[in-house]
Amino acid sequence: MNQPDRSIPDLLGDLVGQTSTLVRQEVQLAKAELAEKAAGVGAAGASLGIGGALLLGALFILLQAFVVLLAEVFDLSPTLSAFIVALAAGLVGFLILRGGLAKLSPSNLTPDRTANQLSRDAEVVREQLR
């Protein structure tokens, strides 16, 4: 429908209405994206917790076996064997935790798609006002 007689106030009213609708939709999109990101954080947290609990139980038994193995194979004292195994286990545990924490970095939690879309929308509105 072509309406060449539309006045500037009518056009500006339409622009304001469409802009407010667009902003509402973008806010809804941002909420959805943040919920999606939050679910990722929950999954990462659950993975860290479950993985840590299972590793802890298994490591108690496995580390004790390594202590005995080192003591028997290399004829080391049980104390020295336990110290060596504890250092190795601590290093491995540290590396695993760092990997989990990297998944929780701020860059993984920002609503990038929504921010980009808002920038494009703002540019369209600026062009319409020119």
Sine and cosine of phi, psi and omega as CSV:
sin_phi,cos_phi,sin_psi,cos_psi,sin_omega,cos_omega
0.00,0.00,0.87,-0.50,-0.05,-1.00
-0.99,-0.16,0.83,-0.56,-0.01,-1.00
-0.81,-0.59,0.99,0.10,-0.04,-1.00
-0.95,0.32,-0.25,0.97,-0.06,-1.00
-1.00,0.07,0.04,1.00,-0.09,-1.00
-0.91,0.42,0.68,-0.73,-0.03,-1.00
-0.99,0.11,0.26,-0.97,0.02,-1.00
-0.89,0.46,-0.67,0.74,0.06,-1.00
-0.87,0.50,-0.60,0.80,0.06,-1.00
-0.90,0.45,-0.70,0.71,0.00,-1.00
-0.90,0.44,-0.68,0.73,0.02,-1.00
-0.91,0.41,-0.61,0.79,0.06,-1.00
-0.88,0.48,-0.69,0.72,0.05,-1.00
-0.89,0.46,-0.67,0.75,0.00,-1.00
-0.88,0.47,-0.69,0.72,0.01,-1.00
-0.90,0.44,-0.69,0.72,0.01,-1.00
-0.89,0.46,-0.71,0.70,0.00,-1.00
-0.92,0.39,-0.59,0.81,0.01,-1.00
-0.92,0.39,-0.67,0.74,0.01,-1.00
-0.92,0.40,-0.62,0.79,0.07,-1.00
-0.89,0.46,-0.69,0.73,0.01,-1.00
-0.88,0.47,-0.69,0.73,0.01,-1.00
-0.90,0.44,-0.68,0.73,0.03,-1.00
-0.87,0.49,-0.68,0.73,0.00,-1.00
-0.92,0.39,-0.62,0.79,0.02,-1.00
-0.92,0.38,-0.58,0.81,0.05,-1.00
-0.91,0.41,-0.67,0.74,0.06,-1.00
-0.88,0.47,-0.65,0.76,0.04,-1.00
-0.90,0.44,-0.67,0.75,0.02,-1.00
-0.89,0.46,-0.67,0.74,0.03,-1.00
-0.88,0.48,-0.70,0.71,0.00,-1.00
-0.90,0.44,-0.66,0.75,-0.02,-1.00
-0.93,0.37,-0.63,0.77,0.04,-1.00
-0.91,0.41,-0.60,0.80,0.06,-1.00
-0.90,0.44,-0.64,0.77,0.04,-1.00
-0.89,0.45,-0.68,0.73,0.02,-1.00
-0.91,0.41,-0.63,0.77,0.01,-1.00
-0.90,0.44,-0.60,0.80,0.05,-1.00
-0.89,0.45,-0.60,0.80,0.06,-1.00
-0.90,0.43,-0.63,0.78,0.05,-1.00
-0.91,0.42,-0.68,0.74,0.03,-1.00
-0.88,0.48,-0.67,0.74,0.02,-1.00
-0.91,0.42,-0.66,0.75,0.02,-1.00
-0.90,0.43,-0.67,0.74,0.02,-1.00
-0.90,0.44,-0.68,0.74,0.03,-1.00
-0.90,0.44,-0.67,0.74,0.03,-1.00
-0.88,0.48,-0.69,0.73,0.02,-1.00
-0.89,0.45,-0.69,0.72,-0.03,-1.00
-0.92,0.40,-0.76,0.65,-0.02,-1.00
-0.91,0.41,-0.72,0.70,0.02,-1.00
-0.87,0.49,-0.67,0.74,0.00,-1.00
-0.90,0.43,-0.67,0.74,0.00,-1.00
-0.91,0.42,-0.71,0.71,0.01,-1.00
-0.91,0.41,-0.67,0.74,0.03,-1.00
-0.89,0.45,-0.63,0.78,-0.02,-1.00
-0.87,0.48,-0.75,0.66,0.01,-1.00
-0.89,0.46,-0.74,0.67,-0.02,-1.00
-0.93,0.38,-0.60,0.80,-0.04,-1.00
-0.93,0.38,-0.56,0.83,0.04,-1.00
-0.82,0.57,-0.75,0.66,-0.03,-1.00
-0.95,0.31,-0.73,0.69,-0.04,-1.00
-0.90,0.44,-0.67,0.74,-0.01,-1.00
-0.91,0.41,-0.62,0.79,0.06,-1.00
-0.89,0.45,-0.63,0.78,0.05,-1.00
-0.89,0.45,-0.64,0.77,0.04,-1.00
-0.92,0.39,-0.59,0.81,0.04,-1.00
-0.87,0.49,-0.74,0.67,0.01,-1.00
-0.89,0.45,-0.68,0.73,0.00,-1.00
-0.87,0.49,-0.74,0.67,0.02,-1.00
-0.88,0.48,-0.67,0.74,-0.02,-1.00
-0.89,0.45,-0.65,0.76,-0.04,-1.00
-0.98,0.20,-0.72,0.69,-0.09,-1.00
-0.95,0.32,-0.69,0.72,-0.08,-1.00
-0.98,-0.21,0.14,0.99,0.03,-1.00
0.79,0.61,0.73,0.69,0.03,-1.00
-0.99,-0.13,0.34,-0.94,0.10,-1.00
-0.94,0.34,0.49,-0.87,0.03,-1.00
-0.85,0.52,-0.56,0.83,0.01,-1.00
-0.91,0.41,-0.74,0.68,0.02,-1.00
-0.90,0.43,-0.65,0.76,0.04,-1.00
-0.88,0.48,-0.70,0.72,0.01,-1.00
-0.90,0.45,-0.63,0.77,0.02,-1.00
-0.90,0.44,-0.71,0.70,0.00,-1.00
-0.89,0.46,-0.71,0.70,-0.01,-1.00
-0.91,0.41,-0.64,0.77,0.01,-1.00
-0.89,0.45,-0.66,0.75,0.04,-1.00
-0.89,0.46,-0.70,0.71,0.00,-1.00
-0.90,0.44,-0.69,0.72,-0.01,-1.00
-0.91,0.41,-0.63,0.78,0.03,-1.00
-0.88,0.47,-0.66,0.75,0.02,-1.00
-0.90,0.43,-0.72,0.69,0.00,-1.00
-0.89,0.45,-0.69,0.72,0.02,-1.00
-0.87,0.49,-0.67,0.74,0.03,-1.00
-0.87,0.50,-0.71,0.71,-0.01,-1.00
-0.90,0.43,-0.62,0.78,0.02,-1.00
-0.92,0.40,-0.70,0.72,0.02,-1.00
-0.90,0.43,-0.62,0.78,0.05,-1.00
-0.87,0.49,-0.63,0.77,0.04,-1.00
-0.88,0.47,-0.67,0.74,0.03,-1.00
-0.92,0.39,-0.66,0.75,0.00,-1.00
-0.92,0.39,-0.50,0.87,0.04,-1.00
-0.89,0.45,-0.51,0.86,0.03,-1.00
-0.94,0.34,-0.30,0.95,-0.02,-1.00
-0.99,-0.15,0.27,0.96,-0.03,-1.00
-0.91,0.41,0.50,-0.87,-0.03,-1.00
-0.83,0.55,-0.54,0.84,-0.02,-1.00
-0.91,0.42,-0.41,0.91,0.04,-1.00
-0.99,0.13,-0.15,0.99,-0.10,-0.99
-0.94,-0.33,-0.05,1.00,-0.04,-1.00
-1.00,0.05,0.58,-0.81,0.02,-1.00
-0.99,0.16,0.97,0.23,-0.10,-1.00
-0.88,0.48,-0.70,0.71,-0.05,-1.00
-0.88,0.47,-0.67,0.74,-0.02,-1.00
-0.92,0.39,-0.68,0.73,0.01,-1.00
-0.88,0.48,-0.66,0.75,0.03,-1.00
-0.91,0.42,-0.67,0.74,0.00,-1.00
-0.91,0.42,-0.65,0.76,0.04,-1.00
-0.89,0.46,-0.62,0.78,0.05,-1.00
-0.89,0.45,-0.68,0.73,0.03,-1.00
-0.91,0.42,-0.65,0.76,0.01,-1.00
-0.90,0.44,-0.66,0.75,0.02,-1.00
-0.89,0.46,-0.62,0.79,0.02,-1.00
-0.91,0.41,-0.65,0.76,0.03,-1.00
-0.89,0.46,-0.70,0.72,0.00,-1.00
-0.89,0.45,-0.68,0.73,0.03,-1.00
-0.86,0.51,-0.66,0.75,0.02,-1.00
-0.91,0.41,-0.60,0.80,0.01,-1.00
-0.92,0.38,-0.52,0.85,-0.02,-1.00
-0.99,0.16,-0.18,0.98,0.00,-1.00
-0.98,0.21,0.00,0.00,0.00,0.00
